[in-house]
Amino acid sequence: MSLAIVWFRRDLRLADNPALHAACAAHAQVLPAYIHAPDEEGSWSPGAASRWWLHHSLADLDASLRRHHAELHLRCGDSARLLAELVHATGAEAVYWNRLYEPAAIDRDTRIKQALREQGVSVHSFNGALWREPWQVATRTGDPYRVFTPFWRNLRDTIGEPRPLPVPQPLRGATAADGVALEALGLLPGIRWDAGLAQAWRPGERGAMELLEVFADDAVGDYAQARDVPSRHGTSRLSPHLHFGEISPHQVLATLRRLLDGRPGPRPDPEPFLRELGWREFAHHLLYHFPETHTSNFNPKFDGFPWAKADDALIGRWQRGRTGIPLVDAGMRELWHTGWMHNRVRMVVASFLTKNLRQHWRHGARWFWDTLVDADLANNTLGWQWVAGCGADAAPYFRIFNPYLQAARFDRDAAYIKRWIPELAALPAKVPHEAWKHPAALAACGYPTPMVEVAASRDMALAAWRRLPAG
Ligand SMILES: Cc1cc2nc3c(=O)[nH]c(=O)nc-3n(C[C@H](O)[C@H](O)[C@H](O)COP(=O)(O)OP(=O)(O)OC[C@H]3O[C@@H](n4cnc5c(N)ncnc54)[C@H](O)[C@@H]3O)c2cc1C
């Protein structure tokens, strides 16, 4: 009886899973396997918040498989060796997986593919993560895109009609000896700081679909405006689910179209939301074609930028939400508590770190990496380089977010600030919006005075930028 191994990685779902679907169609039995190998992710092994998510997502995937008379085989260690062992132990003829696009994963997968084929095992890999793969979208001259708008036009016109695959039926699961228990992967924190994460999220395929349905019902029509207001649930919050592949972009598109078409009355326009998913595709496109950019500036002109010396005390206050700039602190505390931060606030805190404090964007990217449940090498790299001004199609350096004006505009009544900095809850909104004018009122609440003067630090950042050679 022919048997195939389906190697799950960041495609932790049963529906619209091309590797699982193809394996079930071609073989009498499949062994669903997950190998925990954090050392194989280069310098980006999953951070603490991601590990928390992964634990619960694997538990959910196993529960879903069990409802279909299969189970997830877990291993921990070297992927190449363990896959070879599993092939040997089960007599598998083939290994199936969905592709990843980070440089370290590409190197590893290429080596594993070659080694398995040399052993006579057939290997099949698929696109389970993107509307279109990085090499399928190119300029007229065949080059990768560096600017978002033409990339998006090309992508949008070529996605086609999404037809997500169903959960394979029947799913005849095989088992293997020597698997380990989920707890043995050591993904959960020793000291339990994760209560806020558990309150905020439901990792797994069903949690993802529920969020999408709520978003389609309540928010997609108003997304263009509401997405900038951090106190509202104006965005989908699908980012960790998309990162771990609990839902695919094809499923998002197809489900949204179905739900919106079935509605009475005028149909809301999903384009502004789909465009953001386009940024996700653009981020993967860039990381694939410019694989060094997770640590190097996309724009080499910034290699000569006079960053301030790394200052652990300054960075520590930023990380803990004790800068004395209320919108920045609210964002950093939301991140610490829930593992997520609203996009507008991500831009504000990143601008504050890289411009007002002139700390290298890599310090911020690392902190996000450890604390975000949606930490994603492509999106995080793009986000930090975009804000710092050194990325592809980045915000020009001289556009420095003023955190006070951003708060007055997008958090008018300070509801977001007060939610995450409860010690300021009794103050009128103008106090946090003009924190520099009210040191005594803030001190009386036990809140720090601003650690830098925003206008003066902005001028210093601009002066540093002017020292960059033209080009
Ligand atoms: C400094 C910085 C760091 C970031 N780091 C990450 C990260 O590690 N992981 C991550 O998923 N996103 C990151 N982002 C992008 C963005 O902030 C989040 O994707 C978004 O806030 C997630 O919330 P949502 O799911 O409600 O988004 P929605 O507004 O509902 O958007 C839907 C989906 O589109 C994608 N998306 C939206 N905005 C962007 C964007 N600007 N770039 C790339 N993809 C986008 C996400 O997959 C998101 O889930 C970062 C942005 C900045 C400025």
The ligand as an SDF file (V2000), in Angstrom:
LIG
                    3D

 53 58  0  0  0  0  0  0  0  0999 V2000
    7.6740   48.0500   11.7840 C   0  0  0  0  0  0  0  0  0  0  0  0
    6.6570   47.0740   11.2570 C   0  0  0  0  0  0  0  0  0  0  0  0
    6.8330   45.7150   11.4790 C   0  0  0  0  0  0  0  0  0  0  0  0
    5.8940   44.7930   11.0100 C   0  0  0  0  0  0  0  0  0  0  0  0
    6.1000   43.4620   11.2530 N   0  0  0  0  0  0  0  0  0  0  0  0
    5.2030   42.5540   10.7860 C   0  0  0  0  0  0  0  0  0  0  0  0
    5.3900   41.1660   11.0100 C   0  0  0  0  0  0  0  0  0  0  0  0
    6.3770   40.7160   11.6000 O   0  0  0  0  0  0  0  0  0  0  0  0
    4.4170   40.3070   10.5630 N   0  0  0  0  0  0  0  0  0  0  0  0
    3.3180   40.7470    9.8790 C   0  0  0  0  0  0  0  0  0  0  0  0
    2.4780   39.9320    9.4890 O   0  0  0  0  0  0  0  0  0  0  0  0
    3.1550   42.0520    9.6060 N   0  0  0  0  0  0  0  0  0  0  0  0
    4.0440   42.9720   10.0400 C   0  0  0  0  0  0  0  0  0  0  0  0
    3.8390   44.3030    9.7840 N   0  0  0  0  0  0  0  0  0  0  0  0
    2.7400   44.7060    8.8830 C   0  0  0  0  0  0  0  0  0  0  0  0
    1.3850   45.0360    9.5370 C   0  0  0  0  0  0  0  0  0  0  0  0
    1.5670   45.9190   10.6220 O   0  0  0  0  0  0  0  0  0  0  0  0
    0.6370   43.8070   10.0270 C   0  0  0  0  0  0  0  0  0  0  0  0
    0.5920   42.8240    9.0140 O   0  0  0  0  0  0  0  0  0  0  0  0
   -0.8020   44.1520   10.3920 C   0  0  0  0  0  0  0  0  0  0  0  0
   -0.8300   45.1420   11.3900 O   0  0  0  0  0  0  0  0  0  0  0  0
   -1.5020   42.8930   10.8860 C   0  0  0  0  0  0  0  0  0  0  0  0
   -2.7900   43.1880   11.3220 O   0  0  0  0  0  0  0  0  0  0  0  0
   -4.0620   42.6530   10.5290 P   0  0  0  0  0  0  0  0  0  0  0  0
   -3.9280   41.1980   10.3020 O   0  0  0  0  0  0  0  0  0  0  0  0
   -5.2630   43.1250   11.2780 O   0  0  0  0  0  0  0  0  0  0  0  0
   -3.9230   43.4290    9.1530 O   0  0  0  0  0  0  0  0  0  0  0  0
   -4.9970   43.7880    8.0350 P   0  0  0  0  0  0  0  0  0  0  0  0
   -4.9850   45.2680    7.8990 O   0  0  0  0  0  0  0  0  0  0  0  0
   -6.2840   43.1300    8.2800 O   0  0  0  0  0  0  0  0  0  0  0  0
   -4.3190   43.2230    6.7080 O   0  0  0  0  0  0  0  0  0  0  0  0
   -4.5360   41.8890    6.2370 C   0  0  0  0  0  0  0  0  0  0  0  0
   -3.2140   41.1720    6.0780 C   0  0  0  0  0  0  0  0  0  0  0  0
   -2.3970   41.8190    5.1180 O   0  0  0  0  0  0  0  0  0  0  0  0
   -1.0200   41.7140    5.4960 C   0  0  0  0  0  0  0  0  0  0  0  0
   -0.4950   43.0490    5.7150 N   0  0  0  0  0  0  0  0  0  0  0  0
   -1.1670   44.1340    6.1550 C   0  0  0  0  0  0  0  0  0  0  0  0
   -0.3430   45.2080    6.1870 N   0  0  0  0  0  0  0  0  0  0  0  0
    0.8690   44.7810    5.7640 C   0  0  0  0  0  0  0  0  0  0  0  0
    2.1220   45.4130    5.5750 C   0  0  0  0  0  0  0  0  0  0  0  0
    2.3000   46.7070    5.8010 N   0  0  0  0  0  0  0  0  0  0  0  0
    3.1570   44.6680    5.1450 N   0  0  0  0  0  0  0  0  0  0  0  0
    3.0060   43.3520    4.8820 C   0  0  0  0  0  0  0  0  0  0  0  0
    1.8400   42.6980    5.0370 N   0  0  0  0  0  0  0  0  0  0  0  0
    0.7770   43.4030    5.4740 C   0  0  0  0  0  0  0  0  0  0  0  0
   -0.9830   40.9030    6.7870 C   0  0  0  0  0  0  0  0  0  0  0  0
   -0.7450   39.5530    6.4550 O   0  0  0  0  0  0  0  0  0  0  0  0
   -2.3810   41.1070    7.3370 C   0  0  0  0  0  0  0  0  0  0  0  0
   -2.7960   40.0810    8.1800 O   0  0  0  0  0  0  0  0  0  0  0  0
    4.7760   45.2580   10.2660 C   0  0  0  0  0  0  0  0  0  0  0  0
    4.6100   46.6270   10.0410 C   0  0  0  0  0  0  0  0  0  0  0  0
    5.5350   47.5260   10.5360 C   0  0  0  0  0  0  0  0  0  0  0  0
    5.3280   48.9900   10.2920 C   0  0  0  0  0  0  0  0  0  0  0  0
  1  2  1  0
  2  3  1  0
  2 52  2  0
  3  4  2  0
  4  5  1  0
  4 50  1  0
  5  6  2  0
  6  7  1  0
  6 13  1  0
  7  8  2  0
  7  9  1  0
  9 10  1  0
 10 11  2  0
 10 12  1  0
 12 13  2  0
 13 14  1  0
 14 15  1  0
 14 50  1  0
 15 16  1  0
 16 17  1  0
 16 18  1  0
 18 19  1  0
 18 20  1  0
 20 21  1  0
 20 22  1  0
 22 23  1  0
 23 24  1  0
 24 25  2  0
 24 26  1  0
 24 27  1  0
 27 28  1  0
 28 29  2  0
 28 30  1  0
 28 31  1  0
 31 32  1  0
 32 33  1  0
 33 34  1  0
 33 48  1  0
 34 35  1  0
 35 36  1  0
 35 46  1  0
 36 37  1  0
 36 45  1  0
 37 38  2  0
 38 39  1  0
 39 40  1  0
 39 45  2  0
 40 41  1  0
 40 42  2  0
 42 43  1  0
 43 44  2  0
 44 45  1  0
 46 47  1  0
 46 48  1  0
 48 49  1  0
 50 51  2  0
 51 52  1  0
 52 53  1  0
M  END
$$$$
